[in-house]
Every structure is written in C-alpha cells, then in structure tokens.
C-alpha cells in the first residue's frame, strides 16, 4: 500500500495569471487543426447533458484533451470525475478501441457513485467503462504500468488541503506505463502565494503542482494557456467557489461574477520517463 509522503511546501514560484468567460486564446489554441474528428463527435454528442455542454466555452474539452495527447486506443484513468463532466466525452470516445476508467474514493455512507446511474441508463455509450474505487489516504489505481494516460481536473487543490497530494502523484506515477502521460488542470494562484492561502482559496501555484509531480518522478512536458482566464484575480471572498459554477456569493453580486466567468486554470502535461535511471 502507498503511504502519503512528507512534503515540505515552501514559497515556490511559478507562472500564473489569466482569465475571461470564455478566455481569449491565440489562433492556434482557438482552433487546433489536430483535433480528432471522432473526439469532436464525442464532444458534440447528443447524449451529453445540456448543462455540461454549456460549459464547453470555459473548459475547452477539444483543445485540452488534444493537448494531453489523448488517442482512441488509450487506456485512460480519470481521477475523481465527480458527476461525469469529462466522462460523457471520454467514455464514448474510448469505447471501441480503448478503455475508460473512472477512479474515485468510495462515496459517503448511504450515497451512491453518480456515475453508476449514468452508466446503467445509457449502455450504448458507457457499457465498457469501468468504475474503480481507491483509499483516498493511500490511493492505488491499478496494476503498475497499466495506464497510458491519467487525467485529473480541478482536484489537486482538494488533495493539497487534505495533505494527501504526494500520495496521489505517486499513485499516478506507479499506474502509468513508462512514457505515459499525466494531464492536470486546476485553479491557478498568483506566483508566490503562500500555502495557507492556497488551501483556503482553492487556487494553487503552478510551481507547487509542478513540484508535486517532480517529487513523484514526473518530467514537465508542456504547459498550455487554453484554460486561462485573465479576468480572474484569484482573490475572492469565498475563494474559487465564489465564481461560477459554484456561485457562493450574495445574489446581488451575480452579474459581477458572471462577467468574470470560471476560474483561471493551469493546464499541465507531465511525462513518466520511458526508462528509470
């Protein structure tokens, strides 16, 4: 079993900033020519919920998944997919040639994993998807070297707050094959933000996330600004949860935060070295 390692979190520096609803992007990021038509078809799929499709302008699934190098033959593990925003895209896309695994901590007593109902209700798209549970204090995600791609969207801040982030990154490293990819998206704090503020606000510096990955053995492969939002100051009364889609703010401030849109987010691609030193 993995045990959370001790990680000393100091004042780490890294790039941050960005934002807009939807964010302004360069021409090549706005319409990448390399998006797989089958991936775009999954993004455009009628089976996706209208509420989820409405957020495409903020989450940029085609550009994000293309940046992470997703292929239809990949064995993909998504960590803590929640109610399945990306599941609606990934599971159908990977159904014919690859494998989609939704890995989550067990639900609270008396509650069910929301993906169970989704999979049962639509077997035409989810019959080959797999649900997998892990111990959130000592996560193990599957046989070593069994995954091509591990993805996690807006989860690292929760693990940092809980003190379990090192154990998660070590689990990602172990389950990926040599040369495999880890894709991370999370709320981005300004460079130099202290750890206490990060835990309270839900925003993390890129430096902290990069260091967590490097400590586990990963190499930073590339960064993308596709999920950047220059309108987001990353400084709100209720942290990132002030903004959409959570909207934890007084009703009379709704227009103000709607104009900002969703959070400024880092998009980082890490690689597990092809051969151990």
Beta strands, then each sheet from edge to edge (+ up, - down):
strand 1: 75-79
strand 2: 99-105
strand 3: 130-134
strand 4: 147-153
strand 5: 176-187
strand 6: 218-224
strand 7: 265-272
sheet 1: 3+ 2+ 1+ 4+ 5+ 7- 6+
end
